[in-house]
Amino acid sequence: MENGNGEYSGKFALLNSASRLVTGQWVARAQKTLVERAFEAADMVEGICLLVQPTISQSADLWRVNATYVHWARSRRRTAS
């Protein structure tokens, strides 16, 4: 469940021992210094922090596709159901 800071409480993490869950929206809007962002990224790599609900842009960047393709895929999935 979201706690108001865009972070999710660890007790709702299924099958994951991450102590902190953050949304893609929180990551995109977090006002942090370069050093703080580096530590947040390191926490994600080490599994201390888990990214949930990434934004379309974040997901597209991770999968190396255009965000328009992600929008298209989402709309195709909705119409196929």
ROTIFI-590313 format. One record per residue: x, y, z of N, C-alpha, C in turn; residue number from 1. Coordinates in Angstrom, 2 decimals, padded with zeros to 5 digits. Example, Ala and Ser with C-alpha at 12.3 -4.5 7.8 and 13.67 -1.06 7.14 Angstrom:
n.east n.north n.up ca.east ca.north ca.up c.east c.north c.up num
013.19 -005.69 007.80 012.30 -004.50 007.80 013.20 -003.30 007.80 1;
012.85 -002.25 007.08 013.67 -001.06 007.14 012.90 000.03 007.87 2;
//
This chain:
n.east n.north n.up ca.east ca.north ca.up c.east c.north c.up num
000.85 -001.17 000.00 000.00 000.00 000.00 000.90 001.23 000.00 1;
000.55 002.22 -000.79 001.36 003.42 -000.90 001.28 004.21 000.40 2;
002.42 004.79 000.81 002.46 005.50 002.08 002.40 007.02 001.93 3;
002.12 007.54 000.76 002.02 008.98 000.57 003.27 009.60 -000.02 4;
004.39 008.93 000.08 005.63 009.43 -000.49 005.96 008.76 -001.80 5;
005.01 007.99 -002.35 005.27 007.24 -003.55 006.01 005.95 -003.26 6;
006.21 005.67 -001.98 006.89 004.44 -001.59 005.85 003.47 -001.05 7;
006.12 002.20 -001.22 005.21 001.17 -000.76 005.81 000.49 000.46 8;
004.97 000.11 001.37 005.40 -000.60 002.57 005.87 -002.00 002.19 9;
006.97 -002.45 002.77 007.52 -003.76 002.47 006.61 -004.91 002.82 10;
005.65 -004.71 003.72 004.80 -005.82 004.12 003.86 -006.27 003.01 11;
003.72 -005.48 001.95 002.86 -005.85 000.83 003.65 -006.47 -000.31 12;
004.95 -006.60 -000.16 005.78 -007.21 -001.21 005.55 -008.71 -001.23 13;
005.17 -009.23 -002.37 004.95 -010.66 -002.51 006.23 -011.33 -002.97 14;
006.62 -012.36 -002.25 007.78 -013.17 -002.62 009.03 -012.34 -002.80 15;
009.17 -011.29 -002.04 010.35 -010.45 -002.15 010.75 -009.95 -000.78 16;
012.02 -009.95 -000.52 012.49 -009.50 000.78 012.99 -008.07 000.75 17;
012.64 -007.32 -000.29 013.06 -005.92 -000.36 012.47 -005.16 000.82 18;
013.30 -004.35 001.45 012.82 -003.63 002.61 012.05 -002.37 002.21 19;
012.18 -001.95 000.97 011.54 -000.71 000.55 011.12 -000.82 -000.91 20;
009.89 -000.45 -001.19 009.38 -000.45 -002.56 009.14 000.99 -002.98 21;
009.55 001.34 -004.19 009.32 002.69 -004.70 008.64 002.60 -006.06 22;
007.78 003.56 -006.35 007.09 003.59 -007.63 007.97 004.30 -008.66 23;
007.69 004.01 -009.92 008.39 004.70 -010.99 008.15 006.20 -010.95 24;
006.94 006.59 -010.59 006.59 008.00 -010.49 007.45 008.69 -009.43 25;
007.65 008.01 -008.28 008.48 008.59 -007.22 009.91 008.76 -007.71 26;
010.42 007.73 -008.39 011.79 007.79 -008.89 011.94 008.95 -009.88 27;
010.96 009.11 -010.75 011.03 010.16 -011.78 010.98 011.55 -011.17 28;
010.30 011.71 -010.04 010.10 013.04 -009.46 010.93 013.33 -008.21 29;
011.67 012.36 -007.73 012.44 012.54 -006.50 013.48 013.64 -006.67 30;
013.48 014.57 -005.74 014.43 015.68 -005.76 015.63 015.27 -004.92 31;
016.57 014.61 -005.54 017.75 014.10 -004.84 019.01 014.56 -005.56 32;
020.09 014.64 -004.80 021.38 015.00 -005.39 021.90 013.83 -006.21 33;
022.93 014.08 -006.97 023.56 013.04 -007.77 024.04 011.89 -006.89 34;
024.63 012.21 -005.76 025.13 011.18 -004.84 023.97 010.37 -004.27 35;
022.88 011.04 -003.86 021.71 010.33 -003.33 021.10 009.41 -004.38 36;
021.04 009.89 -005.64 020.50 009.05 -006.71 021.39 007.83 -006.96 37;
022.70 008.01 -006.84 023.62 006.89 -007.01 023.38 005.84 -005.93 38;
023.16 006.27 -004.69 022.88 005.32 -003.61 021.53 004.63 -003.82 39;
020.53 005.36 -004.30 019.22 004.75 -004.60 019.37 003.69 -005.68 40;
020.14 004.00 -006.72 020.37 003.03 -007.81 021.11 001.81 -007.29 41;
022.10 002.01 -006.42 022.84 000.89 -005.85 021.91 000.02 -005.00 42;
020.99 000.66 -004.26 020.03 -000.10 -003.45 019.14 -000.97 -004.34 43;
018.76 -000.46 -005.51 017.94 -001.25 -006.42 018.71 -002.45 -006.96 44;
019.96 -002.22 -007.32 020.78 -003.30 -007.86 020.98 -004.40 -006.81 45;
021.15 -003.99 -005.55 021.40 -004.95 -004.47 020.13 -005.55 -003.89 46;
018.97 -005.12 -004.37 017.72 -005.69 -003.89 017.22 -005.10 -002.59 47;
017.84 -004.04 -002.12 017.40 -003.38 -000.90 016.13 -002.59 -001.17 48;
016.03 -002.09 -002.39 014.90 -001.28 -002.83 014.34 -001.93 -004.10 49;
013.03 -001.97 -004.23 012.41 -002.61 -005.39 011.54 -001.60 -006.12 50;
011.72 -001.50 -007.43 010.92 -000.61 -008.26 009.62 -001.31 -008.63 51;
008.50 -000.67 -008.33 007.18 -001.19 -008.72 006.49 -000.12 -009.55 52;
005.64 -000.55 -010.44 004.89 000.34 -011.32 005.79 001.35 -012.02 53;
006.76 000.88 -012.81 007.60 001.84 -013.54 006.75 002.64 -014.51 54;
007.21 003.83 -014.83 006.50 004.63 -015.82 006.71 004.01 -017.19 55;
005.91 004.42 -018.16 006.06 003.90 -019.53 007.45 004.22 -020.07 56;
007.93 005.42 -019.83 009.26 005.80 -020.31 010.35 004.95 -019.67 57;
010.25 004.71 -018.36 011.24 003.89 -017.67 011.24 002.47 -018.22 58;
010.07 001.91 -018.38 009.96 000.56 -018.90 010.50 000.47 -020.33 59;
010.15 001.45 -021.14 010.64 001.47 -022.52 012.16 001.58 -022.56 60;
012.74 002.42 -021.71 014.19 002.56 -021.67 014.86 001.25 -021.25 61;
014.30 000.58 -020.25 014.88 -000.67 -019.79 014.87 -001.74 -020.88 62;
013.78 -001.77 -021.66 013.64 -002.78 -022.71 014.15 -002.29 -024.06 63;
014.68 -001.08 -024.09 015.25 -000.49 -025.31 014.26 -000.45 -026.47 64;
013.06 000.04 -026.18 012.06 000.26 -027.22 011.52 001.68 -027.06 65;
010.84 002.12 -028.09 010.22 003.44 -028.07 008.99 003.40 -027.18 66;
008.74 004.48 -026.44 007.58 004.55 -025.55 006.27 004.40 -026.33 67;
006.27 004.83 -027.59 005.07 004.68 -028.42 004.73 003.20 -028.61 68;
005.75 002.36 -028.75 005.50 000.92 -028.87 004.85 000.37 -027.61 69;
005.27 000.87 -026.46 004.69 000.41 -025.19 003.22 000.82 -025.13 70;
002.91 002.06 -025.52 001.51 002.51 -025.57 000.70 001.61 -026.50 71;
001.26 001.32 -027.66 000.57 000.46 -028.63 000.31 -000.92 -028.04 72;
001.34 -001.51 -027.41 001.21 -002.85 -026.83 000.15 -002.86 -025.73 73;
000.11 -001.81 -024.93 -000.90 -001.74 -023.86 -002.31 -001.66 -024.45 74;
-002.47 -000.87 -025.50 -003.80 -000.74 -026.10 -004.22 -002.06 -026.79 75;
-003.28 -002.75 -027.41 -003.58 -004.04 -028.05 -003.99 -005.06 -027.01 76;
-003.35 -005.06 -025.86 -003.66 -006.01 -024.80 -005.08 -005.74 -024.27 77;
-005.45 -004.47 -024.14 -006.78 -004.14 -023.63 -007.87 -004.54 -024.61 78;
-007.63 -004.38 -025.90 -008.67 -004.72 -026.90 -008.76 -006.23 -027.11 79;
-007.67 -006.95 -026.85 -007.68 -008.41 -027.03 -008.42 -009.11 -025.90 80;
-008.54 -008.46 -024.76 -009.21 -009.10 -023.61 -010.71 -009.11 -023.75 81;
//
